[in-house]
Amino acid sequence: MPPPPATARGPGAADAGPRAPGAREARPARPEQVQSRFWLVNLYRSGLGKKYVMALTGVVLMAYLLLHMLGNLKLYFGRESMNEYADWLRLFGAPAAPESSMLWVVRAVLLVAFVLHIVAAYQLTRMNLRARPRRYASRRDWVAADFAARTMRWSGVIVLLFVVFHLADLTFGVANPDFHRHDVYGNVVASFQRVPVSLFYILANLALGLHLYHGAWSLFQSMGWNNPRLNHWRRNFAIGFSVLVVGGNVSFPVAVMTGLVS
């Protein structure tokens, strides 16, 4: 009697015979291809979801940059005015909340937004590279993309390094030998009197301007607010916001180096 036909394969059966012509080896699913029970997780795993995260966290960071620059204009009103503003930030919410607690809440929100912005940008870049592993061959693609878009990654790296140094210099004081707690005005002046620090601050803010310009421009497209009839307003907003923030920030080291603020 002939043996019955095999109805199941053992663990090693897949290697028993040659693979059928044209058959492809199964590949593990990528993280963005794995479905979850939660729609927000599925949305984030898509390229569109990552663009949403970058846009929303970008709005949070842009609002902070604007308010931070406006607050630092107190530098031009003297030591007492700027230190009073710094004390107000530190004591905001007291006595209902412990001293500096609201300031740390804001810092935590900014940290989360900053990390999400970086992670989403990195993951989106990886997705784009997988979708287009080879660079465009035509030089016209470089002409079509403006300089801010093409330098987005490098400007982001410079800004990241600047944030780390800026915190070490003026928040925690480990990079400022003349740091005195609760004397924000004196710390700023002492820091910007060091020419290399001022030059790095100016360079980092120019990189920030490129990053802000492209981010503010692409924000509307990422959120689905793209209308060809309003493109000129988008560009004007991107230019105006970038110039306002960068111009204000760059004025601080320039004012100290020229002796306008001392």
GROMACS elastic network, one bead per residue, 0.5 to 0.9 nm:
[ bonds ]
;  ai    aj funct       b0    kb
    1     4     6  0.89079   500
    2     5     6  0.89148   500
    3     6     6  0.87244   500
    4     7     6  0.87345   500
    6     9     6  0.74215   500
    8    13     6  0.89427   500
    9    12     6  0.76547   500
    9    13     6  0.52592   500
    9    14     6  0.75393   500
   10    13     6  0.51297   500
   10    14     6  0.80081   500
   11    14     6  0.73047   500
   12    15     6  0.58562   500
   12    16     6  0.68995   500
   13    16     6  0.50777   500
   13    17     6  0.78922   500
   14    17     6  0.70977   500
   14    18     6  0.88686   500
   14    19     6  0.86172   500
   15    18     6  0.74075   500
   15    19     6  0.83911   500
   18    21     6  0.87770   500
   19    22     6  0.84126   500
   19    23     6  0.67097   500
   19    24     6  0.88095   500
   20    23     6  0.55295   500
   20    24     6  0.89245   500
   21    24     6  0.88832   500
   24    27     6  0.87870   500
   27    30     6  0.87900   500
   29    32     6  0.80864   500
   29    33     6  0.59072   500
   29    34     6  0.65857   500
   30    33     6  0.52513   500
   30    34     6  0.67518   500
   31    34     6  0.54413   500
   31    35     6  0.86338   500
   31    45     6  0.71501   500
   32    35     6  0.77717   500
   32    42     6  0.75152   500
   32    44     6  0.81881   500
   32    46     6  0.60392   500
   32    47     6  0.86450   500
   33    42     6  0.86029   500
   33    45     6  0.75121   500
   33    46     6  0.82893   500
   34    42     6  0.80507   500
   34    45     6  0.84030   500
   35    38     6  0.85001   500
   35    39     6  0.88213   500
   35    41     6  0.83090   500
   35    42     6  0.61521   500
   35    45     6  0.88406   500
   36    39     6  0.70406   500
   36    40     6  0.88655   500
   36    41     6  0.65264   500
   36    42     6  0.60318   500
   37    41     6  0.80672   500
   37    42     6  0.80920   500
   38    41     6  0.54789   500
   38    42     6  0.65861   500
   38    43     6  0.88090   500
   39    43     6  0.60079   500
   39    44     6  0.85788   500
   40    44     6  0.61787   500
   40    45     6  0.86521   500
   40    49     6  0.83965   500
   41    44     6  0.51664   500
   41    45     6  0.62789   500
   41    46     6  0.89372   500
   41    49     6  0.88397   500
   42    45     6  0.51692   500
   42    46     6  0.67081   500
   42    49     6  0.82097   500
   43    46     6  0.54285   500
   43    47     6  0.82257   500
   43    48     6  0.72325   500
   43    50     6  0.79437   500
   44    47     6  0.73750   500
   44    48     6  0.74341   500
   44    50     6  0.54141   500
   44    51     6  0.86450   500
   44    52     6  0.82149   500
   44    53     6  0.77304   500
   44   120     6  0.87996   500
   45    48     6  0.83598   500
   45    49     6  0.65084   500
   45    50     6  0.70528   500
   46    49     6  0.52426   500
   46    50     6  0.64953   500
   46    51     6  0.88105   500
   46   124     6  0.88743   500
   47    50     6  0.52064   500
   47    51     6  0.63306   500
   47    52     6  0.87675   500
   47   123     6  0.87201   500
   47   124     6  0.62963   500
   47   127     6  0.74701   500
   47   128     6  0.87313   500
   48    51     6  0.50920   500
   48    52     6  0.63166   500
   48    53     6  0.88066   500
   48   222     6  0.77239   500
   49    53     6  0.63287   500
   49    54     6  0.86935   500
   49   120     6  0.89573   500
   50    53     6  0.50549   500
   50    54     6  0.62171   500
   50    55     6  0.85837   500
   50   117     6  0.89072   500
   50   120     6  0.53527   500
   50   121     6  0.75029   500
   50   123     6  0.78470   500
   50   124     6  0.65287   500
   51    54     6  0.50556   500
   51    55     6  0.60663   500
   51    56     6  0.85991   500
   51   120     6  0.74825   500
   51   121     6  0.81005   500
   51   124     6  0.77841   500
   51   219     6  0.87430   500
   51   222     6  0.57019   500
   51   223     6  0.78411   500
   52    55     6  0.50951   500
   52    56     6  0.60965   500
   52    57     6  0.84535   500
   52   219     6  0.88068   500
   52   222     6  0.62288   500
   52   223     6  0.62776   500
   53    56     6  0.52907   500
   53    57     6  0.59588   500
   53    58     6  0.81017   500
   53   113     6  0.88865   500
   53   116     6  0.71877   500
   53   117     6  0.68120   500
   53   120     6  0.67859   500
   54    57     6  0.53807   500
   54    58     6  0.57415   500
   54    59     6  0.85947   500
   54   113     6  0.88461   500
   54   116     6  0.74419   500
   54   117     6  0.50794   500
   54   118     6  0.81056   500
   54   119     6  0.89881   500
   54   120     6  0.62560   500
   54   121     6  0.68499   500
   54   215     6  0.89683   500
   54   219     6  0.83870   500
   54   222     6  0.84221   500
   55    59     6  0.62878   500
   55    60     6  0.88948   500
   55   117     6  0.82931   500
   55   215     6  0.78654   500
   55   216     6  0.87453   500
   55   218     6  0.82083   500
   55   219     6  0.53743   500
   55   220     6  0.82267   500
   55   222     6  0.64504   500
   55   223     6  0.69514   500
   56    59     6  0.51555   500
   56    60     6  0.65920   500
   56    61     6  0.88443   500
   56   113     6  0.85091   500
   56   117     6  0.87108   500
   56   219     6  0.83936   500
   56   223     6  0.85651   500
   57    60     6  0.50789   500
   57    61     6  0.62493   500
   57    62     6  0.85295   500
   57   110     6  0.87103   500
   57   112     6  0.87012   500
   57   113     6  0.50389   500
   57   114     6  0.71032   500
   57   116     6  0.71796   500
   57   117     6  0.59199   500
   58    61     6  0.51039   500
   58    62     6  0.59361   500
   58    63     6  0.84917   500
   58   113     6  0.77796   500
   58   114     6  0.83506   500
   58   117     6  0.70104   500
   58   212     6  0.89375   500
   58   215     6  0.73262   500
   58   216     6  0.82572   500
   58   219     6  0.79365   500
   59    62     6  0.50732   500
   59    63     6  0.61181   500
   59    64     6  0.86072   500
   59   216     6  0.84713   500
   59   219     6  0.82741   500
   60    63     6  0.52960   500
   60    64     6  0.63529   500
   60    65     6  0.87833   500
   60   109     6  0.88531   500
   60   110     6  0.75016   500
   60   113     6  0.70940   500
   61    64     6  0.50712   500
   61    65     6  0.61551   500
   61    66     6  0.86954   500
   61   110     6  0.69174   500
   61   113     6  0.71992   500
   61   114     6  0.73764   500
   62    65     6  0.50763   500
   62    66     6  0.62730   500
   62    67     6  0.86872   500
   62   212     6  0.78023   500
   62   216     6  0.85864   500
   62   241     6  0.89675   500
   63    66     6  0.52804   500
   63    67     6  0.62606   500
   63    68     6  0.84702   500
   64    67     6  0.51701   500
   64    68     6  0.58117   500
   64    69     6  0.84209   500
   64   110     6  0.81574   500
   65    68     6  0.50709   500
   65    69     6  0.60915   500
   65    70     6  0.85924   500
   65   245     6  0.70175   500
   66    69     6  0.52623   500
   66    70     6  0.62388   500
   66    71     6  0.86498   500
   66   241     6  0.84047   500
   66   244     6  0.82022   500
   66   245     6  0.59773   500
   67    70     6  0.50792   500
   67    71     6  0.60721   500
   67    72     6  0.85587   500
   68    71     6  0.51705   500
   68    72     6  0.62147   500
   68    73     6  0.88951   500
   69    72     6  0.51103   500
   69    73     6  0.65957   500
   69   244     6  0.89875   500
   69   245     6  0.64292   500
   69   246     6  0.86526   500
   69   248     6  0.63152   500
   69   249     6  0.61981   500
   70    73     6  0.53481   500
   70    74     6  0.78752   500
   70   245     6  0.85319   500
   70   248     6  0.78216   500
   71    74     6  0.60147   500
   71    75     6  0.85293   500
   71    82     6  0.83550   500
   71    85     6  0.76754   500
   71    86     6  0.89111   500
   72    75     6  0.58035   500
   72    76     6  0.84509   500
   72    82     6  0.75139   500
   72    85     6  0.89944   500
   72   248     6  0.86420   500
   72   249     6  0.82501   500
   72   252     6  0.83687   500
   73    76     6  0.58989   500
   73    77     6  0.76794   500
   73    82     6  0.82921   500
   73   248     6  0.77223   500
   73   249     6  0.88711   500
   73   252     6  0.82353   500
   74    77     6  0.52009   500
   74    78     6  0.69893   500
   74    79     6  0.84237   500
   74    81     6  0.61363   500
   74    83     6  0.86164   500
   74    85     6  0.76020   500
   74   185     6  0.88885   500
   75    78     6  0.57157   500
   75    79     6  0.70473   500
   75    81     6  0.76250   500
   75    82     6  0.56922   500
   75   185     6  0.66152   500
   75   188     6  0.85378   500
   75   252     6  0.78047   500
   75   261     6  0.77238   500
   76    79     6  0.86241   500
   76    81     6  0.87485   500
   76    82     6  0.83723   500
   76   252     6  0.87372   500
   76   255     6  0.88449   500
   76   260     6  0.86563   500
   76   261     6  0.69449   500
   77    80     6  0.79094   500
   77    81     6  0.58540   500
   77    82     6  0.70701   500
   78    81     6  0.55899   500
   78    82     6  0.63945   500
   78    83     6  0.86666   500
   78   185     6  0.76488   500
   78   261     6  0.81682   500
   79    82     6  0.54249   500
   79    83     6  0.60343   500
   79    84     6  0.84533   500
   79   183     6  0.80765   500
   79   184     6  0.80580   500
   79   185     6  0.52648   500
   79   186     6  0.72847   500
   80    83     6  0.53052   500
   80    84     6  0.60124   500
   80    85     6  0.86099   500
   80   185     6  0.81399   500
   81    84     6  0.52345   500
   81    85     6  0.63402   500
   81    86     6  0.88016   500
   81   185     6  0.88476   500
   82    85     6  0.50957   500
   82    86     6  0.62805   500
   82    87     6  0.86871   500
   82   183     6  0.87407   500
   82   184     6  0.70231   500
   82   185     6  0.60491   500
   83    87     6  0.61308   500
   83    88     6  0.85477   500
   83   182     6  0.69686   500
   83   183     6  0.61361   500
   83   184     6  0.57858   500
   83   185     6  0.62661   500
   84    87     6  0.50353   500
   84    88     6  0.61669   500
   84    89     6  0.87440   500
   85    88     6  0.50243   500
   85    89     6  0.64121   500
   85    90     6  0.87474   500
   86    89     6  0.51791   500
   86    90     6  0.63068   500
   86    91     6  0.87070   500
   86   182     6  0.75969   500
   86   183     6  0.85991   500
   86   184     6  0.69766   500
   87    91     6  0.60183   500
   87    92     6  0.83042   500
   87   182     6  0.74476   500
   88    91     6  0.51690   500
   88    92     6  0.57255   500
   89    92     6  0.52187   500
   89    93     6  0.89229   500
   89   100     6  0.76733   500
   89   102     6  0.83887   500
   89   103     6  0.66318   500
   90    93     6  0.87420   500
   90    94     6  0.89095   500
   90    99     6  0.65209   500
   90   101     6  0.80234   500
   90   102     6  0.78398   500
   90   103     6  0.61717   500
   91    94     6  0.55118   500
   91    95     6  0.80788   500
   91    97     6  0.89111   500
   91    98     6  0.82281   500
   91    99     6  0.53302   500
   91   100     6  0.57847   500
   91   101     6  0.83331   500
   91   102     6  0.81697   500
   91   103     6  0.82544   500
   92    95     6  0.85427   500
   92    97     6  0.83583   500
   92    99     6  0.74948   500
   92   100     6  0.71049   500
   92   101     6  0.82292   500
   92   102     6  0.64293   500
   92   103     6  0.73551   500
   93    96     6  0.59102   500
   93    97     6  0.53974   500
   93    98     6  0.76058   500
   93    99     6  0.76074   500
   93   100     6  0.82423   500
   93   101     6  0.78183   500
   93   102     6  0.63240   500
   93   103     6  0.89505   500
   94    98     6  0.59084   500
   94    99     6  0.58538   500
   94   100     6  0.81948   500
   94   101     6  0.85294   500
   94   102     6  0.86673   500
   95    98     6  0.63676   500
   95    99     6  0.73443   500
   97   100     6  0.83166   500
   97   101     6  0.65032   500
   97   102     6  0.74340   500
   98   101     6  0.54532   500
   98   102     6  0.80564   500
   99   102     6  0.77512   500
   99   103     6  0.85574   500
  100   103     6  0.50851   500
  100   104     6  0.63011   500
  100   105     6  0.87369   500
  101   104     6  0.51722   500
  101   105     6  0.62884   500
  101   106     6  0.88129   500
  102   106     6  0.63108   500
  102   107     6  0.85884   500
  103   106     6  0.52078   500
  103   107     6  0.62713   500
  103   108     6  0.86974   500
  104   108     6  0.60213   500
  104   109     6  0.85635   500
  105   108     6  0.50639   500
  105   109     6  0.62903   500
  105   110     6  0.86362   500
  106   109     6  0.51549   500
  106   110     6  0.61958   500
  106   111     6  0.85683   500
  107   110     6  0.50587   500
  107   111     6  0.60434   500
  107   112     6  0.86395   500
  108   112     6  0.61959   500
  108   113     6  0.85598   500
  109   112     6  0.52255   500
  109   113     6  0.61697   500
  109   114     6  0.85062   500
  110   113     6  0.50530   500
  110   114     6  0.59211   500
  110   115     6  0.85389   500
  111   115     6  0.60981   500
  111   116     6  0.85037   500
  112   115     6  0.52328   500
  112   116     6  0.60690   500
  112   117     6  0.84194   500
  113   116     6  0.52044   500
  113   117     6  0.59719   500
  113   118     6  0.86519   500
  114   117     6  0.51238   500
  114   118     6  0.63247   500
  114   119     6  0.86944   500
  115   118     6  0.52138   500
  115   119     6  0.60811   500
  115   120     6  0.84618   500
  116   119     6  0.51228   500
  116   120     6  0.58771   500
  116   121     6  0.83226   500
  117   120     6  0.53686   500
  117   121     6  0.61128   500
  117   122     6  0.86652   500
  118   121     6  0.51228   500
  118   122     6  0.61572   500
  118   123     6  0.86345   500
  118   156     6  0.86223   500
  119   122     6  0.51390   500
  119   123     6  0.61107   500
  119   124     6  0.84356   500
  120   123     6  0.51657   500
  120   124     6  0.59174   500
  120   125     6  0.84294   500
  121   124     6  0.51601   500
  121   125     6  0.61091   500
  121   126     6  0.86843   500
  121   153     6  0.88918   500
  122   125     6  0.51142   500
  122   126     6  0.63088   500
  122   127     6  0.87408   500
  123   126     6  0.50504   500
  123   127     6  0.62216   500
  123   128     6  0.86580   500
  124   127     6  0.50400   500
  124   128     6  0.62105   500
  124   129     6  0.86551   500
  125   128     6  0.51098   500
  125   129     6  0.62225   500
  125   130     6  0.87155   500
  126   129     6  0.51005   500
  126   130     6  0.62679   500
  126   131     6  0.86253   500
  127   130     6  0.52100   500
  127   131     6  0.62293   500
  127   132     6  0.86451   500
  128   131     6  0.50369   500
  128   132     6  0.60615   500
  128   133     6  0.80326   500
  129   132     6  0.50148   500
  129   133     6  0.50235   500
  129   134     6  0.79117   500
  129   135     6  0.89902   500
  130   133     6  0.54060   500
  132   135     6  0.71847   500
  132   136     6  0.87895   500
  134   137     6  0.85419   500
  136   139     6  0.78877   500
  136   141     6  0.70993   500
  137   140     6  0.88341   500
  137   141     6  0.83341   500
  138   141     6  0.60029   500
  138   142     6  0.79987   500
  139   142     6  0.55409   500
  139   143     6  0.68312   500
  140   144     6  0.62246   500
  140   145     6  0.87815   500
  141   144     6  0.51699   500
  141   145     6  0.64250   500
  142   145     6  0.53162   500
  142   146     6  0.75428   500
  142   147     6  0.86572   500
  142   150     6  0.79699   500
  143   146     6  0.69334   500
  143   147     6  0.88781   500
  145   148     6  0.82940   500
  145   149     6  0.63739   500
  145   150     6  0.66554   500
  146   149     6  0.55619   500
  146   150     6  0.64838   500
  146   151     6  0.88985   500
  146   214     6  0.88742   500
  147   150     6  0.51868   500
  147   151     6  0.61943   500
  147   152     6  0.85293   500
  147   210     6  0.81936   500
  148   151     6  0.53216   500
  148   152     6  0.60025   500
  148   155     6  0.85100   500
  148   207     6  0.89966   500
  148   209     6  0.87797   500
  148   210     6  0.50258   500
  148   211     6  0.65921   500
  148   212     6  0.88505   500
  148   213     6  0.70584   500
  148   214     6  0.57913   500
  149   152     6  0.51668   500
  149   153     6  0.85105   500
  149   210     6  0.80599   500
  149   211     6  0.79642   500
  149   213     6  0.88123   500
  149   214     6  0.58690   500
  149   215     6  0.86865   500
  150   153     6  0.77453   500
  150   154     6  0.87481   500
  151   154     6  0.53801   500
  151   155     6  0.59930   500
  151   156     6  0.84264   500
  151   207     6  0.88340   500
  151   210     6  0.78430   500
  151   211     6  0.80958   500
  152   155     6  0.52882   500
  152   156     6  0.60615   500
  152   157     6  0.87393   500
  152   207     6  0.88467   500
  152   210     6  0.73965   500
  152   211     6  0.58545   500
  152   214     6  0.75888   500
  152   215     6  0.87722   500
  153   156     6  0.50676   500
  153   157     6  0.63349   500
  153   158     6  0.88134   500
  153   211     6  0.85987   500
  154   157     6  0.50891   500
  154   158     6  0.62996   500
  154   159     6  0.86201   500
  154   207     6  0.82416   500
  155   158     6  0.51152   500
  155   159     6  0.61358   500
  155   160     6  0.85689   500
  155   204     6  0.80604   500
  155   206     6  0.86510   500
  155   208     6  0.64592   500
  155   209     6  0.87342   500
  155   210     6  0.69751   500
  155   211     6  0.60278   500
  156   159     6  0.51083   500
  156   160     6  0.61254   500
  156   161     6  0.87185   500
  156   207     6  0.76477   500
  156   208     6  0.74938   500
  156   211     6  0.66799   500
  157   160     6  0.50573   500
  157   161     6  0.62997   500
  157   162     6  0.85688   500
  158   161     6  0.52211   500
  158   162     6  0.61192   500
  158   163     6  0.86841   500
  158   203     6  0.87209   500
  158   204     6  0.61186   500
  158   207     6  0.67978   500
  158   208     6  0.80636   500
  159   163     6  0.61278   500
  159   164     6  0.87238   500
  159   204     6  0.58754   500
  159   205     6  0.76525   500
  159   207     6  0.68106   500
  159   208     6  0.60828   500
  159   211     6  0.86573   500
  160   163     6  0.51962   500
  160   164     6  0.64815   500
  160   165     6  0.88490   500
  161   164     6  0.52695   500
  161   165     6  0.63838   500
  161   166     6  0.85617   500
  161   204     6  0.86173   500
  162   165     6  0.51464   500
  162   166     6  0.58375   500
  162   167     6  0.85141   500
  162   200     6  0.80356   500
  162   201     6  0.74157   500
  162   204     6  0.62482   500
  162   205     6  0.87508   500
  163   167     6  0.61314   500
  163   168     6  0.85543   500
  164   167     6  0.54260   500
  164   168     6  0.63508   500
  164   169     6  0.86577   500
  165   168     6  0.50086   500
  165   169     6  0.59206   500
  165   170     6  0.85627   500
  165   175     6  0.74506   500
  166   169     6  0.50081   500
  166   170     6  0.59477   500
  166   171     6  0.73385   500
  166   175     6  0.86009   500
  166   201     6  0.85649   500
  167   170     6  0.56290   500
  167   172     6  0.61876   500
  167   173     6  0.78121   500
  167   174     6  0.88828   500
  167   175     6  0.87411   500
  168   171     6  0.60105   500
  168   172     6  0.51376   500
  168   173     6  0.55631   500
  168   174     6  0.53708   500
  168   175     6  0.53411   500
  168   176     6  0.77069   500
  169   172     6  0.64142   500
  169   174     6  0.60945   500
  169   176     6  0.50892   500
  169   177     6  0.88663   500
  169   179     6  0.81294   500
  169   187     6  0.85186   500
  169   188     6  0.89761   500
  169   191     6  0.74867   500
  170   173     6  0.54451   500
  170   174     6  0.84061   500
  170   175     6  0.79187   500
  170   176     6  0.71565   500
  170   179     6  0.76279   500
  170   184     6  0.77398   500
  170   187     6  0.65591   500
  170   188     6  0.69686   500
  170   191     6  0.79113   500
  171   174     6  0.85809   500
  171   181     6  0.89059   500
  171   184     6  0.89730   500
  172   175     6  0.80262   500
  172   176     6  0.87160   500
  172   179     6  0.85987   500
  172   181     6  0.87322   500
  173   176     6  0.51079   500
  173   177     6  0.74259   500
  173   178     6  0.81965   500
  173   179     6  0.53733   500
  173   180     6  0.77884   500
  173   181     6  0.81660   500
  173   187     6  0.84358   500
  174   177     6  0.72959   500
  174   179     6  0.79850   500
  175   179     6  0.84564   500
  176   179     6  0.53383   500
  176   187     6  0.76785   500
  176   190     6  0.78877   500
  176   191     6  0.64737   500
  177   190     6  0.86631   500
  177   191     6  0.86862   500
  178   186     6  0.83730   500
  178   187     6  0.67722   500
  178   190     6  0.64157   500
  178   191     6  0.79040   500
  179   183     6  0.80600   500
  179   184     6  0.86271   500
  179   186     6  0.78472   500
  179   187     6  0.54095   500
  179   188     6  0.89045   500
  179   190     6  0.78744   500
  179   191     6  0.85372   500
  180   183     6  0.56321   500
  180   184     6  0.77100   500
  180   186     6  0.75848   500
  180   187     6  0.65918   500
  181   184     6  0.72929   500
  181   187     6  0.83902   500
  182   185     6  0.87386   500
  183   186     6  0.54613   500
  183   187     6  0.62855   500
  183   188     6  0.88052   500
  184   187     6  0.50693   500
  184   188     6  0.61760   500
  184   189     6  0.86606   500
  185   188     6  0.53002   500
  185   189     6  0.63110   500
  185   190     6  0.86086   500
  186   189     6  0.52114   500
  186   190     6  0.59920   500
  186   191     6  0.84684   500
  186   262     6  0.86625   500
  187   190     6  0.51445   500
  187   191     6  0.60312   500
  187   192     6  0.86318   500
  188   191     6  0.51633   500
  188   192     6  0.61905   500
  188   193     6  0.85518   500
  188   252     6  0.86970   500
  188   253     6  0.86458   500
  188   256     6  0.87617   500
  189   192     6  0.53300   500
  189   193     6  0.60922   500
  189   252     6  0.89327   500
  189   253     6  0.82009   500
  189   256     6  0.62536   500
  189   257     6  0.89566   500
  189   261     6  0.74700   500
  189   262     6  0.63766   500
  190   193     6  0.53176   500
  190   194     6  0.71993   500
  190   256     6  0.88825   500
  190   262     6  0.88235   500
  191   194     6  0.57838   500
  191   195     6  0.87227   500
  191   197     6  0.68684   500
  191   198     6  0.76812   500
  191   253     6  0.87191   500
  192   195     6  0.66393   500
  192   196     6  0.85298   500
  192   197     6  0.62156   500
  192   198     6  0.50940   500
  192   199     6  0.88499   500
  192   201     6  0.86543   500
  192   252     6  0.80393   500
  192   253     6  0.52883   500
  192   254     6  0.83181   500
  192   255     6  0.89998   500
  192   256     6  0.61529   500
  192   257     6  0.68481   500
  193   196     6  0.89001   500
  193   197     6  0.80045   500
  193   198     6  0.73406   500
  193   253     6  0.78486   500
  193   256     6  0.63907   500
  193   257     6  0.59708   500
  193   262     6  0.88980   500
  194   197     6  0.54691   500
  194   198     6  0.64033   500
  194   199     6  0.88355   500
  194   257     6  0.84200   500
  195   198     6  0.50761   500
  195   199     6  0.61131   500
  195   200     6  0.85668   500
  195   253     6  0.88146   500
  195   257     6  0.75036   500
  196   199     6  0.51226   500
  196   200     6  0.61188   500
  196   201     6  0.84990   500
  197   200     6  0.51432   500
  197   201     6  0.60644   500
  197   202     6  0.86443   500
  197   253     6  0.87622   500
  198   202     6  0.61881   500
  198   203     6  0.86165   500
  198   250     6  0.88197   500
  198   252     6  0.88842   500
  198   253     6  0.54062   500
  198   254     6  0.77060   500
  198   256     6  0.89366   500
  198   257     6  0.79931   500
  199   202     6  0.51071   500
  199   203     6  0.61332   500
  199   204     6  0.85205   500
  199   253     6  0.81572   500
  200   203     6  0.50417   500
  200   204     6  0.59647   500
  200   205     6  0.84767   500
  201   204     6  0.51920   500
  201   205     6  0.61924   500
  201   206     6  0.87228   500
  201   249     6  0.85681   500
  201   250     6  0.74918   500
  201   253     6  0.75913   500
  202   205     6  0.51678   500
  202   206     6  0.63083   500
  202   207     6  0.87656   500
  202   246     6  0.86903   500
  202   249     6  0.79829   500
  202   250     6  0.55494   500
  202   251     6  0.88875   500
  202   253     6  0.75746   500
  202   254     6  0.86606   500
  203   206     6  0.51632   500
  203   207     6  0.63933   500
  203   208     6  0.85897   500
  203   250     6  0.89738   500
  204   207     6  0.50761   500
  204   208     6  0.60699   500
  204   209     6  0.86242   500
  205   209     6  0.60481   500
  205   210     6  0.87084   500
  205   245     6  0.87160   500
  205   246     6  0.57635   500
  205   247     6  0.86721   500
  205   249     6  0.71329   500
  205   250     6  0.68662   500
  206   210     6  0.65855   500
  206   211     6  0.87441   500
  206   246     6  0.67746   500
  206   250     6  0.84618   500
  207   210     6  0.52557   500
  207   211     6  0.63182   500
  207   212     6  0.86236   500
  208   212     6  0.59471   500
  208   213     6  0.84368   500
  208   242     6  0.81424   500
  208   246     6  0.73432   500
  209   212     6  0.50407   500
  209   213     6  0.59934   500
  209   214     6  0.86589   500
  209   239     6  0.88381   500
  209   241     6  0.88316   500
  209   242     6  0.51376   500
  209   243     6  0.70318   500
  209   245     6  0.77709   500
  209   246     6  0.58817   500
  210   213     6  0.51584   500
  210   214     6  0.63682   500
  210   215     6  0.84575   500
  210   242     6  0.76526   500
  211   214     6  0.55012   500
  211   215     6  0.59472   500
  211   216     6  0.84296   500
  211   242     6  0.85823   500
  212   216     6  0.57426   500
  212   217     6  0.82428   500
  212   238     6  0.72343   500
  212   239     6  0.86693   500
  212   241     6  0.77945   500
  212   242     6  0.56995   500
  213   216     6  0.53369   500
  213   217     6  0.61193   500
  213   218     6  0.86386   500
  213   235     6  0.83506   500
  213   237     6  0.86822   500
  213   239     6  0.59964   500
  213   240     6  0.87296   500
  213   241     6  0.76363   500
  213   242     6  0.56557   500
  213   243     6  0.87649   500
  214   217     6  0.50618   500
  214   218     6  0.60344   500
  214   219     6  0.83192   500
  214   238     6  0.72683   500
  215   218     6  0.52637   500
  215   219     6  0.57837   500
  215   238     6  0.79008   500
  216   219     6  0.51712   500
  216   220     6  0.74893   500
  216   234     6  0.78096   500
  216   235     6  0.83831   500
  216   237     6  0.74451   500
  216   238     6  0.50102   500
  216   239     6  0.85207   500
  216   241     6  0.80309   500
  216   242     6  0.83819   500
  217   220     6  0.65633   500
  217   221     6  0.77380   500
  217   231     6  0.88839   500
  217   234     6  0.58924   500
  217   235     6  0.61671   500
  217   237     6  0.77643   500
  217   238     6  0.54427   500
  217   239     6  0.86539   500
  218   221     6  0.51924   500
  218   222     6  0.61204   500
  218   223     6  0.86738   500
  218   226     6  0.89654   500
  218   234     6  0.87616   500
  219   222     6  0.52108   500
  219   223     6  0.63123   500
  219   224     6  0.86765   500
  219   225     6  0.83549   500
  220   223     6  0.52763   500
  220   224     6  0.61796   500
  220   226     6  0.56433   500
  220   227     6  0.88482   500
  220   234     6  0.77233   500
  221   224     6  0.50433   500
  221   225     6  0.55785   500
  221   227     6  0.85167   500
  222   225     6  0.75404   500
  222   226     6  0.82034   500
  223   226     6  0.79414   500
  224   227     6  0.87310   500
  226   229     6  0.88675   500
  226   230     6  0.76957   500
  226   231     6  0.75861   500
  226   234     6  0.89926   500
  227   230     6  0.54262   500
  227   231     6  0.65061   500
  228   231     6  0.52379   500
  228   232     6  0.83632   500
  229   232     6  0.75576   500
  229   233     6  0.86859   500
  230   233     6  0.53117   500
  230   234     6  0.64692   500
  230   235     6  0.89311   500
  231   235     6  0.63010   500
  231   236     6  0.86275   500
  232   235     6  0.51370   500
  232   236     6  0.61512   500
  232   237     6  0.85515   500
  233   236     6  0.50156   500
  233   237     6  0.60161   500
  233   238     6  0.85113   500
  234   237     6  0.51314   500
  234   238     6  0.61432   500
  234   239     6  0.86116   500
  235   238     6  0.50645   500
  235   239     6  0.60969   500
  235   240     6  0.84173   500
  236   239     6  0.51747   500
  236   240     6  0.58719   500
  236   241     6  0.83711   500
  237   240     6  0.51277   500
  237   241     6  0.58888   500
  237   242     6  0.83548   500
  238   241     6  0.54251   500
  238   242     6  0.61213   500
  238   243     6  0.85592   500
  239   242     6  0.53147   500
  239   243     6  0.60764   500
  239   244     6  0.85035   500
  240   243     6  0.52555   500
  240   244     6  0.60165   500
  240   245     6  0.86691   500
  241   244     6  0.51732   500
  241   245     6  0.62492   500
  241   246     6  0.84763   500
  242   245     6  0.54402   500
  242   246     6  0.59188   500
  242   247     6  0.80340   500
  243   246     6  0.52899   500
  243   247     6  0.54360   500
  243   248     6  0.81360   500
  244   247     6  0.53004   500
  244   248     6  0.61079   500
  244   249     6  0.86093   500
  245   248     6  0.53687   500
  245   249     6  0.62136   500
  245   250     6  0.86276   500
  246   249     6  0.51085   500
  246   250     6  0.59438   500
  246   251     6  0.84396   500
  247   250     6  0.52992   500
  247   251     6  0.61569   500
  248   251     6  0.52911   500
  248   252     6  0.70892   500
  249   252     6  0.57504   500
  249   253     6  0.78613   500
  250   253     6  0.60934   500
  250   254     6  0.65077   500
  250   255     6  0.87368   500
  251   254     6  0.50901   500
  251   255     6  0.58552   500
  251   256     6  0.86325   500
  252   255     6  0.51883   500
  252   256     6  0.64225   500
  252   257     6  0.87503   500
  252   261     6  0.84008   500
  253   256     6  0.51201   500
  253   257     6  0.60496   500
  253   258     6  0.84911   500
  254   257     6  0.51763   500
  254   258     6  0.60424   500
  254   259     6  0.84768   500
  254   260     6  0.83533   500
  255   258     6  0.53525   500
  255   259     6  0.61506   500
  255   261     6  0.55050   500
  255   262     6  0.84523   500
  256   259     6  0.51561   500
  256   260     6  0.59405   500
  256   262     6  0.60794   500
  257   260     6  0.77188   500
  257   261     6  0.80743   500
  257   262     6  0.86908   500
  258   261     6  0.77374   500
  259   262     6  0.57719   500
